[in-house]
Amino acid sequence: MTAPNLGRRDDGEIIACPDGPFLVRGPVEILLPDGTPLPRTRRTVALCRCGLSTIKPYCDGTHKASGFRTT
């Protein structure tokens, strides 16, 4: 007998954090501008939305110091 799937999402999701990054969870393929898949070693990654990260496309927290705001 297998345990029920209680609230687990296996289809992936993208969440826009207020005044922060996009959180990408689960098996979502992320492509670079040239179409190359972005290698992922974690189930959840944070992608930069402010454009100031030094580790793009990933978020490094620079949005906090820059005062980046979303509407």
C-alpha positions as CSV (number, residue, x, y, z in Angstrom):
1,M,0.0,0.0,0.0
2,T,1.4,3.4,-0.9
3,A,0.9,6.6,1.1
4,P,-1.4,9.2,-0.4
5,N,0.0,12.3,-2.1
6,L,-0.9,14.9,0.5
7,G,-0.3,18.3,-0.9
8,R,2.7,17.4,-2.9
9,R,3.1,19.1,-6.3
10,D,5.0,17.1,-8.8
11,D,4.1,19.3,-11.8
12,G,6.3,22.2,-10.7
13,E,5.4,25.8,-10.0
14,I,6.7,29.4,-10.4
15,I,6.1,31.9,-7.7
16,A,6.7,35.7,-8.0
17,C,8.0,36.9,-4.6
18,P,6.9,40.4,-3.8
19,D,9.8,42.8,-4.4
20,G,12.1,39.7,-5.0
21,P,12.9,36.8,-7.3
22,F,10.9,34.2,-9.1
23,L,11.0,30.9,-7.2
24,V,10.9,27.9,-9.5
25,R,10.0,24.7,-7.7
26,G,9.9,21.2,-9.1
27,P,10.6,19.7,-12.5
28,V,10.4,22.9,-14.5
29,E,12.9,23.2,-17.4
30,I,14.6,26.6,-17.5
31,L,16.1,27.6,-20.9
32,L,18.8,30.2,-21.5
33,P,18.2,32.8,-24.2
34,D,20.0,30.6,-26.8
35,G,17.7,27.7,-25.9
36,T,20.2,25.7,-23.8
37,P,18.7,24.1,-20.7
38,L,20.0,25.6,-17.5
39,P,21.5,22.9,-15.4
40,R,19.8,22.5,-12.0
41,T,21.1,20.7,-8.9
42,R,18.3,21.8,-6.6
43,R,14.6,21.3,-6.6
44,T,13.9,25.0,-5.9
45,V,15.9,27.9,-7.4
46,A,15.5,31.7,-7.2
47,L,15.7,33.6,-10.5
48,C,16.7,37.3,-10.6
49,R,14.0,39.8,-11.5
50,C,15.8,43.1,-10.7
51,G,18.5,42.5,-13.3
52,L,21.3,43.4,-10.8
53,S,22.4,39.9,-9.6
54,T,26.1,39.0,-10.1
55,I,25.1,35.3,-10.6
56,K,22.4,35.7,-13.2
57,P,20.1,34.1,-14.0
58,Y,20.0,33.2,-10.2
59,C,19.2,35.7,-7.5
60,D,21.9,36.8,-5.1
61,G,19.8,39.1,-2.9
62,T,20.9,42.4,-4.6
63,H,17.3,43.4,-5.0
64,K,17.1,44.1,-1.2
65,A,20.0,46.7,-1.2
66,S,18.9,48.2,-4.5
67,G,15.3,48.9,-3.4
68,F,13.8,46.9,-6.2
69,R,10.0,47.0,-6.1
70,T,7.3,45.1,-8.0
71,T,3.8,46.3,-8.6
